[in-house]
């Protein structure tokens, strides 16, 4: 019973902190929980960006996922977050300086294969109702000069559309405005998200509009419920990050974000199920 009331208290605190207005009970009960998105497949619960990580989350009932896309020297798309393999794999250097054949034998620190995009898309191809964010890791202009962006984006767009099952949403996301503009030029209706390492602001909303984005990803700390609602009224879905703690879950609910990008998706899912007055948000957003 004490745990239940503590959850209610934390939820109320999150909502009040996120908004300058004093809220009534009607404002927070019942609240719709955000879609739980496994960031890099849940990088604090699984070995990040591996097929095993995505499989484990899917088998738990999680339907939101995020991953990172890079392109090899010979134009093949692979899954990797960092600019180099050094931290996560038993190899050194950038995938952008290696061929796909050279990368076929590369293993993670715990002995899993480096994941190629086509392998991940094949896994989800018969699983409708999935929300998958494909982050375009093109911000490093030494690795992705302007003349490489178009080829990268065309390959990513074509591959993802060919294998996206009916009822799923594959979202193109990036910090890099060049990549978002390239996707917009390929398909103006393609769902896109501008990612920011800062809290939500009027300037960020304006930039997202200029880029033709459908979603906005922002730091939850420092964001306000009022601005989240403003962005939503303008047609955006708001993605909050990072999600690394119980407090982050209740902050996401208080802010009213549509998606929480989390490194602990299994923990978040349990919180969603146990939290009174919060409806399960683990469904794909149209």
C-alpha atoms as one frame of an Amber mdcrd trajectory, in Angstrom:
protein
   0.000   0.000   0.000   2.862   2.397   0.835   4.428   1.686  -2.567   1.138
   2.472  -4.311   0.754   5.832  -2.587   4.416   6.669  -3.231   3.845   6.092
  -6.966   0.837   8.408  -6.907   2.855  11.036  -5.059   5.735  10.839  -7.555
   3.327  11.132 -10.467   1.687  14.237  -8.995   5.120  15.775  -8.332   6.229
  15.125 -11.903   3.148  16.805 -13.325   3.377  19.820 -11.057   7.097  20.300
 -11.730   6.493  20.061 -15.467   3.806  22.747 -15.449   3.641  26.171 -13.877
  -0.065  25.818 -13.266  -1.603  24.068 -10.263  -3.377  21.009 -11.623  -6.624
  19.427 -10.555  -7.138  15.697 -10.139  -8.867  15.675 -13.517  -5.594  16.736
 -15.173  -3.677  13.680 -14.014  -6.218  10.901 -13.584  -6.312   8.872 -15.630
  -3.136   9.765 -17.523  -2.074   8.093 -20.745   1.384   6.666 -20.390   3.920
   7.243 -23.151   4.888   4.620 -25.685   7.914   2.815 -24.285  10.749   2.868
 -26.789  13.797   0.632 -26.304  16.705   2.988 -26.964  19.386   1.004 -28.822
  17.372  -2.058 -27.826  17.576  -1.119 -24.120  21.259  -0.364 -23.687  21.321
  -0.673 -19.884  19.498  -4.018 -19.913  20.933  -5.606 -23.063  24.066  -5.363
 -25.166  23.172  -2.311 -27.228  22.134  -2.437 -30.871  22.319  -6.215 -31.149
  19.677  -8.472 -32.630  19.385 -10.262 -29.301  18.520  -6.953 -27.585  15.681
  -6.177 -29.997  14.380  -9.750 -29.813  14.376  -9.713 -25.997  12.392  -6.469
 -25.878   9.903  -7.606 -28.491   9.310 -10.855 -26.596   8.508  -8.793 -23.475
   5.726  -7.056 -25.386   7.601  -3.824 -26.087   6.720  -2.352 -29.480   8.813
   0.825 -29.590  12.441   0.674 -30.707  15.307   3.006 -31.619  18.532   2.250
 -33.423  21.441   3.974 -35.166  22.299   3.699 -38.857  25.705   4.155 -40.495
  27.055   3.393 -43.979  30.188   1.429 -44.832  32.835   2.520 -47.306  31.103
   0.477 -50.024  27.601   1.774 -49.257  26.090  -0.919 -46.993  23.990   0.160
 -44.004  24.934  -1.142 -40.558  23.816  -0.594 -36.957  26.240   1.328 -34.734
  25.940   4.324 -32.413  29.483   5.627 -32.041  31.796   7.107 -34.646  34.073
   4.105 -34.060  33.760   0.432 -33.150  36.183   0.816 -30.239  33.737   0.968
 -27.294  31.242  -1.720 -28.280  33.084  -4.169 -30.541  36.309  -6.173 -30.729
  37.555  -3.960 -33.532  38.889  -0.456 -34.030  38.093   2.444 -36.313  35.037
   3.708 -38.163  32.662   1.516 -40.162  32.687   4.296 -42.741  36.320   3.375
 -43.482  35.648  -0.364 -43.806  33.837  -2.543 -46.339  30.845  -4.709 -45.530
  32.973  -7.809 -46.121  35.492  -6.620 -43.530  32.699  -6.061 -41.009  31.049
  -9.479 -41.415  33.484 -11.017 -38.939  33.345  -8.205 -36.360  31.887  -9.207
 -32.994  30.656  -7.232 -30.003  32.476  -7.305 -26.682  30.121 -10.096 -25.558
  30.406 -12.151 -28.723  27.456 -11.066 -30.871  27.667 -10.174 -34.551  27.786
  -6.591 -35.703  24.206  -6.038 -36.837  23.454  -5.014 -40.420  20.331  -2.982
 -41.157  18.876  -5.603 -43.492  19.069  -8.188 -40.686  17.126  -5.941 -38.308
  14.528  -5.103 -40.968  14.151  -8.807 -41.766  13.451  -9.516 -38.088  10.640
  -6.947 -37.926   9.277  -7.634 -41.433   6.617 -10.090 -40.184   5.816  -8.150
 -36.996   3.205  -5.445 -37.674   2.449  -2.765 -35.118   6.059  -1.760 -34.439
   7.302   1.804 -33.954  10.944   1.910 -35.088  13.116   5.009 -35.019  15.978
   4.900 -37.509  18.479   7.488 -36.345  20.644   8.806 -39.147  24.134   9.113
 -37.634  25.443  11.596 -40.171  26.355  14.605 -38.029  30.118  14.041 -38.337
  30.802  15.859 -41.589  34.243  14.266 -41.953  32.530  10.874 -42.189  29.460
  12.218 -44.012  30.330  15.128 -46.283  27.464  16.726 -48.163  27.982  14.578
 -51.264  27.408  11.375 -49.232  24.136  12.386 -47.573  21.844  11.828 -50.570
  23.121   8.312 -51.263  22.885   7.378 -47.578  19.327   8.670 -47.213  18.110
   7.084 -50.437  19.473   3.679 -49.407  17.922   3.964 -45.939  14.558   5.124
 -47.242  14.352   2.396 -49.894  15.424  -0.415 -47.576  13.068   0.570 -44.759
  10.031   1.083 -46.995  10.498  -2.239 -48.760  10.376  -4.157 -45.472   8.019
  -2.078 -43.313   4.951  -4.228 -42.508   1.456  -2.805 -42.604   0.533  -1.135
 -39.323   4.131  -0.279 -38.381   5.741   3.155 -38.329   9.369   3.558 -39.360
  10.505   7.049 -38.372  13.599   8.788 -39.785  15.347  10.760 -37.036  18.485
  12.851 -36.736  20.329  15.719 -35.109  21.585  16.463 -38.622  19.352  18.862
 -40.541  20.982  17.790 -43.826  19.706  14.238 -43.470  16.189  15.352 -42.531
  16.075  17.669 -45.549  17.247  14.837 -47.812  14.479  12.524 -46.544  11.966
  15.350 -47.000  13.099  15.731 -50.611  12.770  11.983 -51.233   9.321  11.746
 -49.622   7.683  14.849 -48.124   5.188  12.627 -46.279   7.779  10.383 -44.627
   7.598  10.586 -40.797  10.644  12.457 -39.504  11.921  13.579 -36.116  14.323
  16.357 -35.276  16.438  15.356 -32.269  17.749  17.952 -29.853  20.010  17.608
 -26.844  18.191  20.546 -25.259  14.780  20.999 -23.602  11.762  21.771 -25.757
  11.571  25.415 -26.804   9.578  27.607 -29.219  12.702  27.827 -31.406  12.945
  24.035 -31.605   9.280  23.766 -32.568   9.812  26.380 -35.292  12.868  24.570
 -36.671  10.963  21.270 -36.758   8.194  22.967 -38.740  10.731  24.339 -41.212
  12.190  20.860 -41.728   8.779  19.291 -42.250   9.201  17.064 -39.192   6.289
  15.138 -37.711   7.988  14.412 -34.376  10.277  16.236 -31.939  12.781  14.588
 -29.594  13.985  16.678 -26.670  15.606  16.451 -23.271  12.866  16.018 -20.683
  14.715  17.873 -17.929  13.988  21.550 -18.418  11.012  20.958 -20.730   7.553
  22.123 -19.658   4.141  20.526 -19.919   2.870  23.730 -21.495   5.350  23.571
 -24.391   4.754  19.848 -24.899   1.047  20.568 -25.249   1.787  23.476 -27.586
   3.872  21.238 -29.842   1.158  18.584 -29.823  -1.494  21.154 -30.746   0.651
  22.036 -33.750   0.582  18.411 -34.856   3.866  17.099 -33.477   4.393  13.983
 -31.434   6.928  14.599 -28.695   9.637  12.113 -27.771  11.248  12.554 -24.354
  14.743  11.362 -23.490  16.763  10.094 -21.750  14.826   7.519 -19.753  17.219
   5.947 -17.281  15.361   5.963 -13.965  11.999   5.601 -12.234  11.939   9.383
 -11.875  12.295   9.758 -15.647   9.201   7.609 -16.141   7.051   9.798 -13.914
   8.515  12.945 -15.469   7.537  11.646 -18.920   3.974  11.009 -17.712   3.817
  14.435 -16.089   5.053  16.197 -19.205   2.611  14.254 -21.342   5.174  13.191
 -23.966   4.010  10.692 -26.556   7.120   8.493 -26.439   9.805   7.884 -23.822
  13.144   6.789 -25.242  14.597   4.605 -22.524  17.640   2.459 -21.829  15.615
   0.439 -19.293  12.487  -0.563 -21.239  11.682  -3.640 -19.128  11.758  -1.535
 -15.954   9.560   1.112 -17.607   7.106  -1.521 -18.760   6.759  -2.886 -15.217
   6.215   0.628 -13.891   3.508   1.207 -16.491   1.674  -1.941 -15.452   1.939
  -1.245 -11.721   1.224   2.484 -11.705  -2.345   3.354 -10.700  -4.204   5.776
 -12.917  -1.869   5.413 -15.902  -3.248   3.786 -19.024  -0.867   1.580 -20.987
   0.727   3.597 -23.766   2.590   0.682 -25.322   0.849   0.908 -28.672   1.967
   2.407 -31.948   1.018   6.043 -32.443  -0.563   6.816 -35.800
